[in-house]
Amino acid sequence: MNLAQIIDPHPDDRVAIFSRGRATTYGALRTQVQHVRGGLARLGLAKGDRIALVCSNGRYFVDLYLAALGLGAVVVPLNPASPAPEIEREVLTVGATVVVVEPSAAAAWSQVDRARVPSVQSVIATETGSMAADLAFDDLLGADPMGPIVVDPDDLAVLMFTSGTAGAPKAAMLSHGNLLANIEQGESTDGIVAGDIVFGVLPVFHIFGLNVVLGLSLARGATVVLVQRFDPFTALETIKDRQITVIPGAPPLWLAFSHFDAAPADSFASVRLALSGAAKMPEEATLRLRERFGVTLFEGYGLTEASPVVTSAAGLPVKVGSVGKVLAGMQVRIVDEHGDDALSGDHGEVWVKGPNVFRGYLEDPIATAKVLSADGWLRTGDIAVTDDDGYLYLVDRAKDLIIVSGFNVYPAEVEEVLLEHPDVAEVGVVGVPHPHHGEAVKAFVVLNPGAAAHEDTLIAWCGEHLARYKCPTKVLFVDELPRNVSGKLLRRSLADS
């Protein structure tokens, strides 16, 4: 087996990807990948070697990803918007022998001292003349074609940097078997199918973009429209022009659409499946999308360490606020603070087990042991509850829990109440030290344009809906909230503010 073979079964003339207005069929993609694979092999890239792709959504990434996987090499997707020190640290951490850099990352890469990353033997520029490099992508295309090798399901395929279930960024080890298992688990839902046209704006250097938007779509024989940057106006143009049928997105994308007053009511007429993941979607925005555009949003839940999807609502009767049911082929437990299964209706930590669960963090056995039990259960650090129908509802992150005078306060619960206030656009809640109560609740609020809510107003609003100990004692108004590329709120950054 080899994950690179997901593109093999589909008709030659079916379009696999659109990138920069250019269509590439499955037949052409297979040919390109074989030549690029031959070029990488000629460079000396072999099974187990690491290749860092400092690239955004585009055909270069797709060709290189599938080509390298076919060699048994390990792909390390990196954010091209990262500063030079971060790129240097990540390349050094994984010991990459080949680094591929697109023009948007050329300036940052030029600040990296090659002497500090001695493992790097070759630097490839995706576009000729964009930067000083050892060779260009087109040089790879001139090589003799090469098919994929056979690998073991446990062989490493991808190293994906993540903050993990807690702490500083670490390289999560995902095998061919992990990624393929989650693709097959995803095929058990009424999700992406052959003939779909998928809006590919989620970054491919994030696991949702890599193994759902790209991996699952290509495995099913769908067409992926690769988009490098998002803004609501041009996105709606693309959705209309390409007759997009599936939009996988993170909450910031859907929030932007929900607040786009100039958007026509039929903006999503071609869309049959609207998906949200990577973070909890505000219920008010979900309802607004349905009322304004007739869009039914299906939420899901996952994490890098699970390759990534654990639950999905696709194809199920919608329950607003739920992230759906567990995919076939994996097990999920809701575990209380004593390590026992929580009683029905009680909150507990989500534990996941299955062939999609990652192999651990690269060269970090201590961090790995914290999240992987001896019998293979992944402790996600996410707090959830299930209903009688088996639907999962996320409550919060265990590490984000605020303890006020011995009482547990989940930030997401406070955020949800504040978001119901008509003046509030976005909110982030954290715990801060308190001399008498241990911790207190602090809220960071982004107001809607023209709104003029005051701190006392919002604290009083919370008091009408929450127990007193859950209410913020301080509200700060900010222009924006810190989020990562997948749209997750960076509460650690707020806590440091």
N, C-alpha and C positions, 0 to 999 in steps of 0.2 A: 504494500500500500504506500501511497504518498499523497499528502494533502493537495499537492499541485495538480493532481488528476481530476479535480472537481470540474474543470472546464472541458474534459474530454468527451462526454456523451452527447453534446449538443450539436444541432445542424450547423454546417459551415457558414450558411448565409444568414443566420440569426445574429442580430447585433448584440454584442456583449457589453460594450461600454461606449458612452459618448464622453469625449474629453476635449474641451476647447472647441466645440462645434464639430469635431471630427468623430465619425463613427468607426468603430472597429468590430468586425464580426468575430464570432467564435473561431472560425477557420483562420482568419488573419491573426487573431490573438494567439492561437496555438503555435502558428509559425513564428511569430515574433518572439514568444517565450522560449522556443527551442533554440533560436539563434542567440538570444541574450544569455541563455544557459551555457551555450558553447563558449561564448565570450568570457563569461565568469570563470568557467573551467580553465580556459586558456590563461587566465590571470593567476591560476593556482587555487581558487576557492574550492574547497572540498568539504566532505561530510564533517559536521561539527564545527567548522569555522564560522565566525560571526561576521555578518555584513550589516552595517548600520545604514538605514535609509532615512536621510534628513530631507524628507519630501512630503508635500501635501497631496491632496486628492488629484490624481491625474494618471495618464497612461503609463508614465515612467514607473510610478510606484507599482502598478499592477504587473507590468512586465517583469520587473526586478523581483518582486515578491514571489511570484510563481516560479520564476527561473531559479532563484536561490533555493526555495523549498525543494525543487526537483533534484538539486544536487545533494540534498541532505544537509545543507548549510542552515545556520540559525539566523533568522531575520530579526533585527532590532529596529523597530520603527521609532523615530525620534521626531519631536515637534520642531519644524523648521523655523518657528518664531522664537525658539529658546535662545537666550544669550549664550555667548561663547563659553563662559565657565561651565554652564550646565551641560552643553553639548560635549565639551571636553571631559567632564567628569563621567558622563554616561558612557562615552566611547571607551574610556579607560576602564570603567567598572566591568564591562562585558568583554574587553580584550578584542575589539573588532579588528579584523585584518583588512577589510574593505569598507570604505565610507563613500556613500553616494550623496551628492549635495545638489539641490536645486537652486536656481538663481535667488529666490527669496531668502535663502540661508547662506548665500555666498559671503556676505559681509561678516556674519558671525563666524563662519568657518575660517575666514582669513585671519581672525584674531587668535585662533587655536595654534599653539606651538606644537608642531609635529614631534619635537623631541620629548614632549611630555606624554605623548601617546605612542610609545614605541611599537605597539602591536600593529599599527596601521601600515600596510604595505602598499596600498593603492587607493587613490582618491579619484572618484569619477564625477565629472560634471554632467548633469542631465542635458544641458544646452551648451553648444560650442561657444566659446568666448565669454561665458558668464563669469568665469573665475579661472585662476591658475589651478590646473589639475593634471594628473598623470595621464588621463585619457578621457574621452567623451562617450556618452551613452551610444552614439551612433557607431563608435568603434566596435561595440559589442555585437551590434546587429550584423556586422560583416563576418562574424565567425561561423564556422560550420555548425549546423543544428545538432542538438543533443537532447535525447529523451530523458525522462525522470528515472532515478534509481529507485530501487525498492528499499524502504526503511521500515524499522520496527515501530509499532504504534507508540511505544514509550520514548522514541527518539525525539530530542528537543527540536521544535520548529520555530518558536518565537520567544524572545525575551521582551517582555512588556513592562516598562517602568510604571509603577503604581505606588501610591502611598500605603497600599495594602489595607488591612483592616484597621491599622493604626500606625502612626509613626512616620519617619522620613521615607522618601521614595526608595523603593527596592525593585529589583528586576525579577518579575514573576516568570517562572519557567513553565511554558505551555508546550505540550508535545503535539505531534501529528495526531495522535489518538484523542487527546483532549479537545482540540479544535474541531476535528471531524465528528466526534461524538456530539458536540453541541449543535453542529450543523444538522446532524441527523435528528437530534431531539427537537430542533426547531421545525423540521419538516413534518413533525407530528401535529403541528398546529395548523389552523386555517390562516396561514400567513402568506409569505411571498411564494408565488408559483411561476411556472414557465409562462412567458409572455408578458409578465408585469414589467412596468417601467418604473424604476426605483430612483427616488431623489437622493443622491449621494452627497449630502453636505456634511454629515458627521465625519470628523477627521479620521482618516485611515490609520493614523498613529495612535488612535484610541481603540480599545478592544471592541466597542459597540460598532464603530465604523469598519473595523478590520474583519471581524468574523460574522457580523450580521449583514450590514449593508453590502460588503464586498463578498465575503465567503459564502453566506447562505444564498445570496442572489445569484452568484455564478454557479453554485451547485445546482440550483433549481432551473437554470437556463433563462433567467430574467435579464433585463437590460438595466445597467446602472448608469445614470447620468451623473458624472463626477463634477462636483461644484467646489471650488476652492475657498470661496468666501460667501458669507450670508448677509443679505439685507432683504427685508420683506418685499420691496418693490420688484427688484430683479428676480427674486425667487418666484414670485407669482407669475412673472412673464415666462420663466422657464417651465413652470408647472403647466401653463396653458399651451406654450409652443410645443413641448415634448409630450403632452398628454400624459403627465405623470399619473400613475395609478397607486403607488405606495410611497408614503412619506414617513421614514423613520426619523425621529427628532428628539432632542433633549428639551426640557421645559423652556429654556430661554427662546428657542425657535417658536414654540407654540404661543408663548406669552407675547412675543413680538407680533405674531399674526393676530392675536386676540385684541391687541391694542391698535391695530392698523385701521384707522377709521375710514381711510380712502379706499380700502379694498372692496371690490364688488362682491355682492352676496354669492355669486356663482364662481368665485375664485377657485374652488376645489371641486368643480363639477366632475372632473375626470378621475378624482381620487376615490378609490374603493377601500383603502386601508390606511388609517392614520395611526402611527405608533409613537409612543413616548416612553423613554426610559432614562437611565443614568441618574435620575433624581426624582423626588416626589413632585408631582404636578399639582399646583393649587386647584382645589375643586372649583372655585369660583371661575377660574379661567377656562376650565374644561367645559363648564356649563355655558359660558359666554361663546365659545367656539361653536357649540352645538346650535345655540340660538341664532348667531349671526350668519354662519356659513352652512349649517346642516352637517357639520363634521362631527362624527362620533370618534372620540379618542380612546384608543385601547392602550392601557398602560402595561408595562412589564417591569420586571426586576431582575437584576443580575449584578455581577461584579467580575473584575478581571480574573480573579482566582477561580472562577467557575466557567470561564471561556466564552461568553459571559452570562448567557441567559439562564435564569432559574425558573421564573414564572412568566406567564403571558396571558393577557385577556383576549388576544386575537381569536375570533371565532366563537367567543362565549357571550352570553347575555351580559350587558354592561352593568357593573355596579360601581358607580362613581366613588373614587377614593381607594378602590382595590387595584392591586397589580396583577390580578388574575390567579390562575392555578398553576401548580407545579407541572413542568413539562414531563412527558413520558420519558422513562429511562433514567430517572434520578430519584433520590429520596430526600425528604426535607423533614426536619424535626423543629419544634418550637420548645426551647429548653429554658427552664427556670434557673435562678441563681445557684441552685444546689446541684445542677447538672441532670436533673430529672425532667421528663416531658411535662410541659406546663399543662394545667387543666384547660379544658375547652373554654375559650373566651378570655383566657388570661394572657398577658403579655409574656414574651420570652425571646431569647436570642435565636435567630435563624441558623440552623446547622444544615449543611448540604453534603450529600455523598453521591458519587457517581463517576462514570468514566470521563466526565468533563472537568473534574476537579484537578487543579494544577499540581505540579510536582514539587512546589515549594519555591522559596526565594533563593536566588543565586548566591551561593557561598555564604548563606546566613542561616545556619541550622537553628539558632536560638529564636529568630523571628518566625521561622517555619514551624517550630514546635509550638509556638503560641497559638497558631491558627489551625494546624492540622493535628488531629488526634492520632493516636497510635493505630486505630482501626479505620482511618481514612475520612473522618468527618471534618469538614471545613467549618470552622467557627467564624461566621461572617462579621460579627460585631453589630449586626443590624437587629433591632427590636421590632417584633411584629406580632400580630394576632390573626387567627383564622376564624372564619364563621362556620356555620353548620353545613354550608355548601362546599367548603374547601377553598374558598377564596382567601387570599392573603392580603392583609392590610399592614403596611409599614407604619411603625410608630416613630422610630428614631434610631440613631446610632448609639450603641451602648457607651461609647467613649464621649459622646456629647451630653450625656445625662447630667442634669443639674440637681444637686441635693441641697434643699433649703430646709434647715431645722430638722433634718432627718427624713423629709418627704421628697420623693422623686418627682422631678419636673422634666418632661420631655420637650425640648425646644420646638419641635415641629408642631406640637399642640398649641403652644403660645403663638407661633407664627401663623397658624391657620386662622386663629381668632382675629389677629391683627389684620390679616389679608381680607377679612370680611368687612373691614371699615372702608367706606367709599373713597376716602382720601389716600389709601395706602396702595402703592403699586408693588413694592417688594419689601421683604423684611427678613432679617437674620437675628436669631436670638442665641445668646451665650450666657454662661454662668461666670460671675466675677466674685472674687473673695469678699466676704462680709464678716466684720468682727464679731457679730452676735449670732448670725444664722449659718455660718459656714460658707454659704454661697448666696448670691442674690441674682435675680434675672435682669439682664440688660438687653435692650432691643435696638437694633440699627434699622432705620426705616427710610425707604425711598418713597417720596410722595408722588402722586399723580400730578401731571402738569396743571398748574393753577390752583392746586389744593393748598390749604393753609392750616392743617391740623396742628395742634399744640401738644406738647409732651403730656400735660395733665389730661387733655382730652382722650388721648390714646390709652393712658393708664386707667382712666375711669371706664373706658370702653371694655378693657380687659376685665375690670372688676365686675362688670355686668354679666360676664360669660364664664369666668374662671374662679376657682378658689383663690383666696387672697395670696397664699404663698406662691402661687404660679404667676402672679402678675408682675410685670416689669417694675422695678423701682427707678429705672433710668431709661429714657428713650433718647437716642441720638439720631438726628436727621442727616443723611448722607446723599450724595449724588448717585452713587452706584455701590453695589455689593461685590466683594471679591468672589470670583468663580473660576473653576478650572475649565479646560477646553470642553469637557463634557457637560458643563452647566451646573456642576455640583457646587453648592455654597461652601466656601472655605472658612468654616467657623474658626479654625485656628488663627487665621489672619485677623478676624474680628476680635477674638479674645486678646490679641496682642495690641489692638488699637487703643 
